[in-house]
């Protein structure tokens, strides 16, 4: 995965290999009082996953990434994440994330 930081706004990602090869997305942050909103916008494609499985795989990938980032950030503060913080497809990290819709699979 290749990424470019646009500090402090967000990070652009190009997926170079694996199940999401060819996907491109931008993750950006918005202040929400004591919390930070996280939004992901982009095009998710897969050379290996059928389109019916792509959305679930993207949701799982993003939930894992956000959970790992949240845990790493909290480790430095000595705090723990509240139980049940991640719940459902739109509850990610410490704020609400917009639902991600994968692009239609490209023929070819």
C-alpha positions in Angstrom: 0.0 0.0 0.0 1.3 3.4 -0.9 0.1 6.4 1.1 0.6 10.1 1.0 0.1 12.2 4.1 -1.8 15.5 3.8 -1.2 16.5 7.5 -3.3 17.5 9.3 -6.2 16.8 7.0 -5.8 13.1 6.2 -4.1 10.4 4.2 -4.4 9.2 0.6 -4.0 5.5 -0.1 -3.3 3.5 -3.3 -3.6 -0.2 -2.8 -0.9 -1.9 -4.9 -1.4 -5.6 -4.2 -3.6 -8.0 -2.4 -7.4 -8.4 -2.5 -8.0 -4.7 -2.8 -5.4 -4.0 -5.5 -6.3 -1.0 -7.6 -8.4 0.6 -4.9 -7.8 4.2 -4.0 -9.2 6.1 -1.1 -8.8 9.2 1.1 -9.2 9.1 4.9 -9.8 12.5 6.5 -10.5 13.8 10.0 -13.0 16.4 11.1 -13.1 17.9 14.7 -16.2 17.1 16.7 -15.7 18.7 20.1 -13.7 16.3 22.2 -13.9 13.7 19.5 -12.6 13.3 15.9 -14.8 12.2 13.0 -13.2 9.9 10.5 -14.5 9.8 6.9 -13.3 7.5 4.1 -14.0 8.3 0.5 -12.8 6.4 -2.5 -13.1 3.6 -5.0 -12.7 0.0 -3.8 -12.2 -2.7 -6.3 -10.9 -6.3 -6.2 -9.3 -8.6 -8.7 -10.2 -11.6 -6.5 -13.4 -10.9 -4.6 -16.9 -11.1 -6.2 -18.8 -7.8 -6.0 -21.2 -9.3 -3.5 -18.4 -9.9 -1.0 -16.4 -6.7 -1.7 -18.5 -4.4 0.5 -18.3 -6.8 3.5 -14.5 -7.2 3.0 -14.0 -3.4 2.8 -16.1 -2.9 6.0 -14.0 -5.5 7.9 -10.8 -4.0 6.6 -11.7 -0.5 7.7 -13.0 -1.6 11.1 -9.7 -3.5 11.8 -7.6 -0.5 10.6 -9.5 2.0 12.8 -9.4 -0.3 15.8 -5.7 -0.7 15.5 -5.1 3.0 15.1 -7.4 3.8 18.0 -5.6 1.3 20.3 -2.2 2.6 19.3 -3.2 6.2 20.0 -4.7 5.3 23.3 -1.7 3.4 24.4 0.3 6.6 24.5 -2.3 8.2 26.8 -2.7 5.4 29.3 -6.4 5.4 28.6 -8.6 2.5 27.4 -11.3 2.6 24.8 -14.8 2.3 26.2 -16.4 -1.1 25.8 -18.7 -1.3 22.8 -17.1 1.7 21.0 -17.2 -0.1 17.7 -20.6 -1.3 16.9 -22.2 -1.8 13.5 -21.0 -0.7 10.1 -21.1 3.0 10.7 -19.6 3.2 14.2 -15.9 3.3 13.7 -13.2 4.5 16.1 -14.3 7.4 18.2 -16.8 8.9 15.8 -19.2 8.1 13.1 -17.9 7.2 9.7 -19.9 7.5 6.5 -20.8 4.2 5.0 -18.4 3.1 2.3 -19.9 1.8 -0.9 -17.5 0.0 -3.2 -17.4 0.9 -6.8 -18.9 -1.5 -9.3 -16.4 -4.2 -10.3 -14.6 -3.4 -13.5 -14.9 -5.8 -16.3 -11.8 -7.1 -17.9 
